[in-house]
Amino acid sequence: YQYLSRYKRKENLDCFTFVSGRVEGTEKDCLACLMEFCERSNPSWTELSNFTHFLNFQLRKCENSVFCSPVAGSEFGGF
């Protein structure tokens, strides 16, 4: 939700890193955001769960990538 809400507000995600335990928005805001980005007209809980698990997996890989690090990331903005 932290990434998606920032992306929706067109914030720069290159300088953002997920912080576990940080509470942002409400449960209603989070669910609405997930449903918007899931791109299903009426997603089931399973579809939302699969979407969030896949997204979390991809974002962890991105955060740990050398190409997205602050040092190398300056050369690859938006990568």
Protein Blocks (a to p, Z undefined) as FASTA:
>chain_A
ZZmmmmmnopafklpccdehiaghjfklmmmmmmmmnopabdcfklmmmmmmmmmmmmmm
mmmpmklgmklmmmmghZZ
